[in-house]
Structures are given as C-alpha cells and as structure tokens.
Amino acid sequence: MKTLGQALIIIFGGVVLFGCATAVPLAPGADQVRITKNPADVASCAPVGNIDSRIEGLPSQVQAQMQNQAVGLGGNVVLETSAQGTGLSGVIYRCGH
C-alpha cells in the first residue's frame, strides 16, 4: 500500500510538472521577432507599443508571448527593459522596411 501511495505521488508530480511546461504557440510571423536588451539595436526604429509586464512562465514561454505581442502590434523587435526580478517589461519597435 505504501508503494502505491508513493507511485501516485510521483505520477501526480510528473503531471503537474509537465502540465505547467506547455508550449506557447507562436502567431504567424512571431518567429521573426527579435528580442534584444541593447538600446542601440532600436535607435533608428519606431516604437509601436509596450510589453505587458505580467507575463510569467518558463523562459521559452515568456519569449513566445513577447514575440506574439510584438507581431500583434506590428513590431519586429522587442527591447527588453526589465530589471532582473521585477517582472517583464519592454518596448516593441518596428525596424527596417
């Protein structure tokens, strides 16, 4: 009986762990959005909006959400401006043609 209880705990823990790690699907064109922390990369670009600072998740999920927001506003570069541990914030830019 003790072994069954331990097995159920392990299975439940695995379901919770892998259930939280679902991939965020990219919107069409979002894979072309570049994320940078270097302000010089957007010096000649036009700002089109801001990133929602409430984005949470694994780094890959956060990046996908940022890219989706950017493409939704017509941007192709995100300047991440958040300090570590303060949540996510950034400015979306349209660069180039």
Biopython code that builds the backbone (N, CA, C, O; Angstrom):
import numpy as np
from Bio.PDB.StructureBuilder import StructureBuilder

atoms = [
    (1, "MET", "N", (0.820, -1.190, 0.000)),
    (1, "MET", "CA", (0.000, 0.000, 0.000)),
    (1, "MET", "C", (0.871, 1.263, 0.000)),
    (1, "MET", "O", (0.557, 2.252, -0.662)),
    (2, "LYS", "N", (1.973, 1.202, 0.762)),
    (2, "LYS", "CA", (2.863, 2.349, 0.825)),
    (2, "LYS", "C", (3.472, 2.626, -0.545)),
    (2, "LYS", "O", (3.627, 3.788, -0.920)),
    (3, "THR", "N", (3.822, 1.586, -1.301)),
    (3, "THR", "CA", (4.408, 1.731, -2.630)),
    (3, "THR", "C", (3.405, 2.358, -3.585)),
    (3, "THR", "O", (3.785, 3.198, -4.401)),
    (4, "LEU", "N", (2.143, 1.976, -3.508)),
    (4, "LEU", "CA", (1.104, 2.544, -4.361)),
    (4, "LEU", "C", (0.943, 4.032, -4.084)),
    (4, "LEU", "O", (0.789, 4.821, -5.016)),
    (5, "GLY", "N", (0.975, 4.416, -2.833)),
    (5, "GLY", "CA", (0.861, 5.830, -2.474)),
    (5, "GLY", "C", (2.031, 6.645, -3.002)),
    (5, "GLY", "O", (1.850, 7.760, -3.491)),
    (6, "GLN", "N", (3.230, 6.086, -2.903)),
    (6, "GLN", "CA", (4.410, 6.779, -3.425)),
    (6, "GLN", "C", (4.348, 6.890, -4.939)),
    (6, "GLN", "O", (4.717, 7.921, -5.502)),
    (7, "ALA", "N", (3.884, 5.839, -5.603)),
    (7, "ALA", "CA", (3.764, 5.868, -7.067)),
    (7, "ALA", "C", (2.764, 6.930, -7.502)),
    (7, "ALA", "O", (3.008, 7.653, -8.467)),
    (8, "LEU", "N", (1.646, 7.030, -6.800)),
    (8, "LEU", "CA", (0.639, 8.039, -7.137)),
    (8, "LEU", "C", (1.185, 9.453, -6.951)),
    (8, "LEU", "O", (0.892, 10.343, -7.750)),
    (9, "ILE", "N", (1.960, 9.658, -5.920)),
    (9, "ILE", "CA", (2.565, 10.974, -5.683)),
    (9, "ILE", "C", (3.539, 11.312, -6.814)),
    (9, "ILE", "O", (3.546, 12.440, -7.306)),
    (10, "ILE", "N", (4.346, 10.359, -7.222)),
    (10, "ILE", "CA", (5.298, 10.591, -8.309)),
    (10, "ILE", "C", (4.561, 10.882, -9.616)),
    (10, "ILE", "O", (4.929, 11.801, -10.348)),
    (11, "ILE", "N", (3.525, 10.102, -9.906)),
    (11, "ILE", "CA", (2.751, 10.323, -11.135)),
    (11, "ILE", "C", (2.088, 11.691, -11.101)),
    (11, "ILE", "O", (2.152, 12.429, -12.084)),
    (12, "PHE", "N", (1.454, 12.041, -9.992)),
    (12, "PHE", "CA", (0.796, 13.342, -9.879)),
    (12, "PHE", "C", (1.799, 14.475, -10.029)),
    (12, "PHE", "O", (1.523, 15.466, -10.705)),
    (13, "GLY", "N", (2.963, 14.332, -9.401)),
    (13, "GLY", "CA", (4.009, 15.356, -9.514)),
    (13, "GLY", "C", (4.467, 15.519, -10.949)),
    (13, "GLY", "O", (4.683, 16.643, -11.402)),
    (14, "GLY", "N", (4.618, 14.420, -11.675)),
    (14, "GLY", "CA", (5.016, 14.487, -13.078)),
    (14, "GLY", "C", (3.966, 15.167, -13.928)),
    (14, "GLY", "O", (4.299, 15.967, -14.803)),
    (15, "VAL", "N", (2.699, 14.862, -13.686)),
    (15, "VAL", "CA", (1.612, 15.503, -14.445)),
    (15, "VAL", "C", (1.602, 17.003, -14.196)),
    (15, "VAL", "O", (1.453, 17.785, -15.135)),
    (16, "VAL", "N", (1.758, 17.408, -12.956)),
    (16, "VAL", "CA", (1.781, 18.837, -12.626)),
    (16, "VAL", "C", (2.985, 19.508, -13.267)),
    (16, "VAL", "O", (2.851, 20.579, -13.860)),
    (17, "LEU", "N", (4.151, 18.900, -13.158)),
    (17, "LEU", "CA", (5.371, 19.482, -13.706)),
    (17, "LEU", "C", (5.272, 19.640, -15.215)),
    (17, "LEU", "O", (5.535, 20.722, -15.741)),
    (18, "PHE", "N", (4.897, 18.580, -15.918)),
    (18, "PHE", "CA", (4.850, 18.646, -17.377)),
    (18, "PHE", "C", (3.616, 19.392, -17.871)),
    (18, "PHE", "O", (3.634, 19.927, -18.980)),
    (19, "GLY", "N", (2.572, 19.440, -17.101)),
    (19, "GLY", "CA", (1.385, 20.204, -17.480)),
    (19, "GLY", "C", (1.642, 21.698, -17.456)),
    (19, "GLY", "O", (1.029, 22.447, -18.217)),
    (20, "CYS", "N", (2.536, 22.135, -16.595)),
    (20, "CYS", "CA", (2.867, 23.554, -16.493)),
    (20, "CYS", "C", (3.857, 23.985, -17.573)),
    (20, "CYS", "O", (4.051, 25.182, -17.782)),
    (21, "ALA", "N", (4.476, 23.045, -18.252)),
    (21, "ALA", "CA", (5.511, 23.364, -19.221)),
    (21, "ALA", "C", (4.991, 23.302, -20.659)),
    (21, "ALA", "O", (5.736, 22.976, -21.584)),
    (22, "THR", "N", (3.716, 23.614, -20.835)),
    (22, "THR", "CA", (3.167, 23.563, -22.184)),
    (22, "THR", "C", (3.748, 24.687, -23.022)),
    (22, "THR", "O", (4.039, 25.775, -22.525)),
    (23, "ALA", "N", (3.906, 24.402, -24.285)),
    (23, "ALA", "CA", (4.472, 25.384, -25.203)),
    (23, "ALA", "C", (3.443, 26.447, -25.545)),
    (23, "ALA", "O", (2.247, 26.166, -25.622)),
    (24, "VAL", "N", (3.912, 27.658, -25.749)),
    (24, "VAL", "CA", (3.055, 28.751, -26.195)),
    (24, "VAL", "C", (3.149, 28.784, -27.715)),
    (24, "VAL", "O", (4.241, 28.958, -28.256)),
    (25, "PRO", "N", (2.023, 28.619, -28.420)),
    (25, "PRO", "CA", (2.089, 28.650, -29.877)),
    (25, "PRO", "C", (2.413, 30.053, -30.381)),
    (25, "PRO", "O", (1.919, 31.047, -29.849)),
    (26, "LEU", "N", (3.246, 30.115, -31.409)),
    (26, "LEU", "CA", (3.614, 31.404, -31.995)),
    (26, "LEU", "C", (2.584, 31.828, -33.028)),
    (26, "LEU", "O", (2.110, 31.018, -33.823)),
    (27, "ALA", "N", (2.250, 33.102, -33.003)),
    (27, "ALA", "CA", (1.383, 33.683, -34.028)),
    (27, "ALA", "C", (2.162, 33.725, -35.345)),
    (27, "ALA", "O", (3.393, 33.734, -35.332)),
    (28, "PRO", "N", (1.462, 33.750, -36.471)),
    (28, "PRO", "CA", (2.170, 33.856, -37.749)),
    (28, "PRO", "C", (3.092, 35.079, -37.775)),
    (28, "PRO", "O", (2.656, 36.198, -37.506)),
    (29, "GLY", "N", (4.351, 34.857, -38.097)),
    (29, "GLY", "CA", (5.337, 35.929, -38.161)),
    (29, "GLY", "C", (6.065, 36.193, -36.861)),
    (29, "GLY", "O", (7.064, 36.913, -36.856)),
    (30, "ALA", "N", (5.599, 35.637, -35.769)),
    (30, "ALA", "CA", (6.214, 35.902, -34.466)),
    (30, "ALA", "C", (7.620, 35.313, -34.369)),
    (30, "ALA", "O", (8.444, 35.800, -33.595)),
    (31, "ASP", "N", (7.896, 34.279, -35.142)),
    (31, "ASP", "CA", (9.228, 33.686, -35.104)),
    (31, "ASP", "C", (10.288, 34.614, -35.702)),
    (31, "ASP", "O", (11.486, 34.376, -35.543)),
    (32, "GLN", "N", (9.853, 35.658, -36.382)),
    (32, "GLN", "CA", (10.772, 36.635, -36.973)),
    (32, "GLN", "C", (11.066, 37.808, -36.035)),
    (32, "GLN", "O", (11.924, 38.638, -36.335)),
    (33, "VAL", "N", (10.368, 37.882, -34.911)),
    (33, "VAL", "CA", (10.564, 38.974, -33.948)),
    (33, "VAL", "C", (11.828, 38.720, -33.143)),
    (33, "VAL", "O", (12.008, 37.647, -32.568)),
    (34, "ARG", "N", (12.692, 39.711, -33.110)),
    (34, "ARG", "CA", (13.970, 39.630, -32.390)),
    (34, "ARG", "C", (13.814, 40.303, -31.024)),
    (34, "ARG", "O", (13.161, 41.339, -30.904)),
    (35, "ILE", "N", (14.415, 39.709, -30.012)),
    (35, "ILE", "CA", (14.391, 40.279, -28.662)),
    (35, "ILE", "C", (15.808, 40.697, -28.313)),
    (35, "ILE", "O", (16.755, 39.928, -28.484)),
    (36, "THR", "N", (15.947, 41.930, -27.820)),
    (36, "THR", "CA", (17.267, 42.466, -27.501)),
    (36, "THR", "C", (17.214, 43.224, -26.178)),
    (36, "THR", "O", (16.144, 43.628, -25.723)),
    (37, "LYS", "N", (18.360, 43.406, -25.581)),
    (37, "LYS", "CA", (18.498, 44.256, -24.394)),
    (37, "LYS", "C", (19.390, 45.447, -24.696)),
    (37, "LYS", "O", (19.705, 46.235, -23.805)),
    (38, "ASN", "N", (19.797, 45.580, -25.953)),
    (38, "ASN", "CA", (20.719, 46.631, -26.366)),
    (38, "ASN", "C", (19.943, 47.788, -27.017)),
    (38, "ASN", "O", (19.431, 47.626, -28.125)),
    (39, "PRO", "N", (19.845, 48.947, -26.357)),
    (39, "PRO", "CA", (19.104, 50.082, -26.916)),
    (39, "PRO", "C", (19.625, 50.536, -28.282)),
    (39, "PRO", "O", (18.860, 51.083, -29.077)),
    (40, "ALA", "N", (20.901, 50.323, -28.566)),
    (40, "ALA", "CA", (21.451, 50.718, -29.871)),
    (40, "ALA", "C", (20.796, 49.942, -31.019)),
    (40, "ALA", "O", (20.756, 50.427, -32.150)),
    (41, "ASP", "N", (20.290, 48.752, -30.737)),
    (41, "ASP", "CA", (19.649, 47.936, -31.769)),
    (41, "ASP", "C", (18.352, 48.549, -32.282)),
    (41, "ASP", "O", (17.900, 48.213, -33.377)),
    (42, "VAL", "N", (17.750, 49.444, -31.501)),
    (42, "VAL", "CA", (16.465, 50.035, -31.904)),
    (42, "VAL", "C", (16.549, 51.554, -32.059)),
    (42, "VAL", "O", (15.523, 52.232, -32.110)),
    (43, "ALA", "N", (17.765, 52.084, -32.133)),
    (43, "ALA", "CA", (17.964, 53.537, -32.183)),
    (43, "ALA", "C", (17.267, 54.194, -33.373)),
    (43, "ALA", "O", (16.795, 55.326, -33.260)),
    (44, "SER", "N", (17.194, 53.511, -34.497)),
    (44, "SER", "CA", (16.576, 54.106, -35.690)),
    (44, "SER", "C", (15.203, 53.507, -35.982)),
    (44, "SER", "O", (14.718, 53.597, -37.110)),
    (45, "CYS", "N", (14.578, 52.902, -34.988)),
    (45, "CYS", "CA", (13.288, 52.233, -35.165)),
    (45, "CYS", "C", (12.148, 53.053, -34.557)),
    (45, "CYS", "O", (12.375, 53.948, -33.742)),
    (46, "ALA", "N", (10.938, 52.736, -34.964)),
    (46, "ALA", "CA", (9.753, 53.433, -34.444)),
    (46, "ALA", "C", (9.079, 52.583, -33.366)),
    (46, "ALA", "O", (8.764, 51.418, -33.608)),
    (47, "PRO", "N", (8.853, 53.155, -32.172)),
    (47, "PRO", "CA", (8.150, 52.402, -31.132)),
    (47, "PRO", "C", (6.674, 52.229, -31.507)),
    (47, "PRO", "O", (6.043, 53.151, -32.023)),
    (48, "VAL", "N", (6.139, 51.045, -31.241)),
    (48, "VAL", "CA", (4.731, 50.790, -31.568)),
    (48, "VAL", "C", (3.914, 50.348, -30.360)),
    (48, "VAL", "O", (2.689, 50.261, -30.443)),
    (49, "GLY", "N", (4.572, 50.067, -29.243)),
    (49, "GLY", "CA", (3.813, 49.665, -28.063)),
    (49, "GLY", "C", (4.720, 49.145, -26.969)),
    (49, "GLY", "O", (5.944, 49.140, -27.094)),
    (50, "ASN", "N", (4.088, 48.706, -25.894)),
    (50, "ASN", "CA", (4.799, 48.193, -24.733)),
    (50, "ASN", "C", (4.430, 46.745, -24.482)),
    (50, "ASN", "O", (3.354, 46.288, -24.866)),
    (51, "ILE", "N", (5.335, 46.030, -23.832)),
    (51, "ILE", "CA", (5.098, 44.641, -23.446)),
    (51, "ILE", "C", (4.382, 44.629, -22.110)),
    (51, "ILE", "O", (4.709, 45.395, -21.203)),
    (52, "ASP", "N", (3.403, 43.750, -22.004)),
    (52, "ASP", "CA", (2.658, 43.554, -20.771)),
    (52, "ASP", "C", (3.597, 43.003, -19.712)),
    (52, "ASP", "O", (4.195, 41.945, -19.907)),
    (53, "SER", "N", (3.733, 43.698, -18.605)),
    (53, "SER", "CA", (4.701, 43.307, -17.571)),
    (53, "SER", "C", (4.216, 42.147, -16.709)),
    (53, "SER", "O", (4.913, 41.753, -15.774)),
    (54, "ARG", "N", (3.048, 41.593, -16.995)),
    (54, "ARG", "CA", (2.546, 40.479, -16.185)),
    (54, "ARG", "C", (2.843, 39.119, -16.798)),
    (54, "ARG", "O", (2.328, 38.110, -16.317)),
    (55, "ILE", "N", (3.656, 39.063, -17.840)),
    (55, "ILE", "CA", (3.976, 37.787, -18.471)),
    (55, "ILE", "C", (4.772, 36.927, -17.497)),
    (55, "ILE", "O", (5.728, 37.394, -16.878)),
    (56, "GLU", "N", (4.364, 35.661, -17.369)),
    (56, "GLU", "CA", (5.054, 34.736, -16.490)),
    (56, "GLU", "C", (5.234, 33.411, -17.212)),
    (56, "GLU", "O", (4.558, 33.147, -18.206)),
    (57, "GLY", "N", (6.120, 32.596, -16.729)),
    (57, "GLY", "CA", (6.318, 31.267, -17.281)),
    (57, "GLY", "C", (7.778, 30.946, -17.443)),
    (57, "GLY", "O", (8.653, 31.680, -16.983)),
    (58, "LEU", "N", (8.031, 29.822, -18.112)),
    (58, "LEU", "CA", (9.397, 29.434, -18.417)),
    (58, "LEU", "C", (9.979, 30.408, -19.427)),
    (58, "LEU", "O", (9.223, 31.055, -20.153)),
    (59, "PRO", "N", (11.302, 30.532, -19.496)),
    (59, "PRO", "CA", (11.896, 31.490, -20.436)),
    (59, "PRO", "C", (11.401, 31.336, -21.868)),
    (59, "PRO", "O", (11.169, 32.337, -22.544)),
    (60, "SER", "N", (11.234, 30.105, -22.344)),
    (60, "SER", "CA", (10.760, 29.909, -23.720)),
    (60, "SER", "C", (9.314, 30.381, -23.876)),
    (60, "SER", "O", (8.942, 30.890, -24.933)),
    (61, "GLN", "N", (8.499, 30.216, -22.835)),
    (61, "GLN", "CA", (7.114, 30.663, -22.879)),
    (61, "GLN", "C", (7.046, 32.186, -22.877)),
    (61, "GLN", "O", (6.258, 32.784, -23.611)),
    (62, "VAL", "N", (7.872, 32.800, -22.053)),
    (62, "VAL", "CA", (7.898, 34.259, -21.975)),
    (62, "VAL", "C", (8.332, 34.854, -23.309)),
    (62, "VAL", "O", (7.739, 35.821, -23.787)),
    (63, "GLN", "N", (9.360, 34.277, -23.900)),
    (63, "GLN", "CA", (9.838, 34.773, -25.192)),
    (63, "GLN", "C", (8.745, 34.655, -26.251)),
    (63, "GLN", "O", (8.536, 35.582, -27.032)),
    (64, "ALA", "N", (8.055, 33.532, -26.280)),
    (64, "ALA", "CA", (6.980, 33.345, -27.263)),
    (64, "ALA", "C", (5.861, 34.362, -27.044)),
    (64, "ALA", "O", (5.311, 34.892, -28.009)),
    (65, "GLN", "N", (5.522, 34.637, -25.794)),
    (65, "GLN", "CA", (4.476, 35.612, -25.502)),
    (65, "GLN", "C", (4.907, 37.015, -25.935)),
    (65, "GLN", "O", (4.104, 37.784, -26.464)),
    (66, "MET", "N", (6.183, 37.338, -25.705)),
    (66, "MET", "CA", (6.704, 38.639, -26.127)),
    (66, "MET", "C", (6.636, 38.768, -27.655)),
    (66, "MET", "O", (6.216, 39.798, -28.182)),
    (67, "GLN", "N", (7.050, 37.717, -28.347)),
    (67, "GLN", "CA", (7.032, 37.740, -29.803)),
    (67, "GLN", "C", (5.599, 37.863, -30.331)),
    (67, "GLN", "O", (5.357, 38.587, -31.297)),
    (68, "ASN", "N", (4.666, 37.171, -29.712)),
    (68, "ASN", "CA", (3.266, 37.254, -30.129)),
    (68, "ASN", "C", (2.706, 38.664, -29.932)),
    (68, "ASN", "O", (2.004, 39.183, -30.799)),
    (69, "GLN", "N", (3.019, 39.277, -28.793)),
    (69, "GLN", "CA", (2.551, 40.647, -28.546)),
    (69, "GLN", "C", (3.139, 41.607, -29.565)),
    (69, "GLN", "O", (2.450, 42.497, -30.064)),
    (70, "ALA", "N", (4.412, 41.422, -29.871)),
    (70, "ALA", "CA", (5.081, 42.316, -30.818)),
    (70, "ALA", "C", (4.451, 42.219, -32.200)),
    (70, "ALA", "O", (4.147, 43.241, -32.816)),
    (71, "VAL", "N", (4.252, 41.008, -32.687)),
    (71, "VAL", "CA", (3.682, 40.854, -34.025)),
    (71, "VAL", "C", (2.230, 41.362, -34.048)),
    (71, "VAL", "O", (1.761, 41.864, -35.069)),
    (72, "GLY", "N", (1.541, 41.232, -32.942)),
    (72, "GLY", "CA", (0.167, 41.738, -32.848)),
    (72, "GLY", "C", (0.090, 43.247, -32.981)),
    (72, "GLY", "O", (-0.925, 43.780, -33.428)),
    (73, "LEU", "N", (1.149, 43.937, -32.598)),
    (73, "LEU", "CA", (1.185, 45.402, -32.700)),
    (73, "LEU", "C", (1.966, 45.878, -33.927)),
    (73, "LEU", "O", (2.193, 47.076, -34.095)),
    (74, "GLY", "N", (2.372, 44.943, -34.774)),
    (74, "GLY", "CA", (3.091, 45.319, -35.983)),
    (74, "GLY", "C", (4.572, 45.541, -35.772)),
    (74, "GLY", "O", (5.225, 46.157, -36.614)),
    (75, "GLY", "N", (5.121, 45.057, -34.669)),
    (75, "GLY", "CA", (6.538, 45.225, -34.387)),
    (75, "GLY", "C", (7.355, 44.027, -34.824)),
    (75, "GLY", "O", (6.819, 42.947, -35.074)),
    (76, "ASN", "N", (8.667, 44.234, -34.915)),
    (76, "ASN", "CA", (9.542, 43.119, -35.261)),
    (76, "ASN", "C", (10.781, 43.034, -34.361)),
    (76, "ASN", "O", (11.623, 42.155, -34.543)),
    (77, "VAL", "N", (10.889, 43.940, -33.398)),
    (77, "VAL", "CA", (11.976, 43.894, -32.413)),
    (77, "VAL", "C", (11.401, 44.296, -31.052)),
    (77, "VAL", "O", (10.594, 45.221, -30.957)),
    (78, "VAL", "N", (11.826, 43.595, -30.011)),
    (78, "VAL", "CA", (11.429, 43.944, -28.643)),
    (78, "VAL", "C", (12.684, 44.327, -27.881)),
    (78, "VAL", "O", (13.655, 43.571, -27.840)),
    (79, "LEU", "N", (12.657, 45.503, -27.282)),
    (79, "LEU", "CA", (13.729, 45.928, -26.386)),
    (79, "LEU", "C", (13.273, 45.609, -24.974)),
    (79, "LEU", "O", (12.391, 46.274, -24.430)),
    (80, "GLU", "N", (13.881, 44.585, -24.383)),
    (80, "GLU", "CA", (13.525, 44.211, -23.016)),
    (80, "GLU", "C", (14.164, 45.203, -22.064)),
    (80, "GLU", "O", (15.378, 45.407, -22.094)),
    (81, "THR", "N", (13.350, 45.821, -21.219)),
    (81, "THR", "CA", (13.836, 46.874, -20.324)),
    (81, "THR", "C", (13.726, 46.501, -18.856)),
    (81, "THR", "O", (14.102, 47.299, -17.997)),
    (82, "SER", "N", (13.229, 45.331, -18.544)),
    (82, "SER", "CA", (13.012, 44.964, -17.149)),
    (82, "SER", "C", (14.320, 44.629, -16.457)),
    (82, "SER", "O", (15.256, 44.107, -17.061)),
    (83, "ALA", "N", (14.353, 44.943, -15.177)),
    (83, "ALA", "CA", (15.483, 44.547, -14.344)),
    (83, "ALA", "C", (15.189, 43.162, -13.807)),
    (83, "ALA", "O", (14.025, 42.800, -13.640)),
    (84, "GLN", "N", (16.212, 42.388, -13.537)),
    (84, "GLN", "CA", (16.014, 41.041, -13.040)),
    (84, "GLN", "C", (15.171, 41.050, -11.779)),
    (84, "GLN", "O", (15.409, 41.834, -10.861)),
    (85, "GLY", "N", (14.172, 40.160, -11.745)),
    (85, "GLY", "CA", (13.342, 40.021, -10.560)),
    (85, "GLY", "C", (12.232, 41.050, -10.444)),
    (85, "GLY", "O", (11.551, 41.085, -9.419)),
    (86, "THR", "N", (12.019, 41.894, -11.453)),
    (86, "THR", "CA", (10.982, 42.920, -11.347)),
    (86, "THR", "C", (9.821, 42.652, -12.292)),
    (86, "THR", "O", (9.004, 43.545, -12.517)),
    (87, "GLY", "N", (9.723, 41.464, -12.847)),
    (87, "GLY", "CA", (8.694, 41.195, -13.838)),
    (87, "GLY", "C", (9.223, 41.588, -15.201)),
    (87, "GLY", "O", (10.344, 42.082, -15.319)),
    (88, "LEU", "N", (8.437, 41.376, -16.209)),
    (88, "LEU", "CA", (8.891, 41.624, -17.573)),
    (88, "LEU", "C", (8.309, 42.929, -18.089)),
    (88, "LEU", "O", (7.116, 43.197, -17.943)),
    (89, "SER", "N", (9.166, 43.729, -18.692)),
    (89, "SER", "CA", (8.686, 44.915, -19.384)),
    (89, "SER", "C", (9.592, 45.172, -20.574)),
    (89, "SER", "O", (10.754, 44.767, -20.588)),
    (90, "GLY", "N", (9.053, 45.842, -21.558)),
    (90, "GLY", "CA", (9.824, 46.139, -22.745)),
    (90, "GLY", "C", (9.052, 47.036, -23.686)),
    (90, "GLY", "O", (7.877, 47.331, -23.469)),
    (91, "VAL", "N", (9.724, 47.458, -24.721)),
    (91, "VAL", "CA", (9.111, 48.316, -25.737)),
    (91, "VAL", "C", (9.208, 47.573, -27.072)),
    (91, "VAL", "O", (10.246, 47.011, -27.418)),
    (92, "ILE", "N", (8.105, 47.590, -27.803)),
    (92, "ILE", "CA", (8.036, 46.942, -29.095)),
    (92, "ILE", "C", (8.342, 47.987, -30.162)),
    (92, "ILE", "O", (7.799, 49.091, -30.131)),
    (93, "TYR", "N", (9.216, 47.634, -31.107)),
    (93, "TYR", "CA", (9.614, 48.539, -32.179)),
    (93, "TYR", "C", (9.351, 47.915, -33.537)),
    (93, "TYR", "O", (9.323, 46.694, -33.690)),
    (94, "ARG", "N", (9.157, 48.794, -34.527)),
    (94, "ARG", "CA", (9.127, 48.388, -35.929)),
    (94, "ARG", "C", (10.408, 48.935, -36.543)),
    (94, "ARG", "O", (10.606, 50.148, -36.603)),
    (95, "CYS", "N", (11.277, 48.035, -36.998)),
    (95, "CYS", "CA", (12.562, 48.417, -37.574)),
    (95, "CYS", "C", (12.619, 48.005, -39.036)),
    (95, "CYS", "O", (11.986, 47.031, -39.444)),
    (96, "GLY", "N", (13.373, 48.743, -39.808)),
    (96, "GLY", "CA", (13.556, 48.390, -41.210)),
    (96, "GLY", "C", (12.364, 48.777, -42.059)),
    (96, "GLY", "O", (11.579, 49.651, -41.690)),
    (97, "HIS", "N", (12.234, 48.121, -43.198)),
    (97, "HIS", "CA", (11.167, 48.441, -44.134)),
    (97, "HIS", "C", (9.932, 47.804, -43.662)),
    (97, "HIS", "O", (8.887, 47.936, -44.299)),
]
sb = StructureBuilder()
sb.init_structure("model")
sb.init_model(0)
sb.init_chain("A")
sb.init_seg("    ")
for serial, (resi, resn, name, xyz) in enumerate(atoms, 1):
    if name == "N":
        sb.init_residue(resn, " ", resi, " ")
    sb.init_atom(name, np.array(xyz, "f"), 0.0, 1.0, " ", f" {name:<3s}", serial, name[0])
structure = sb.get_structure()
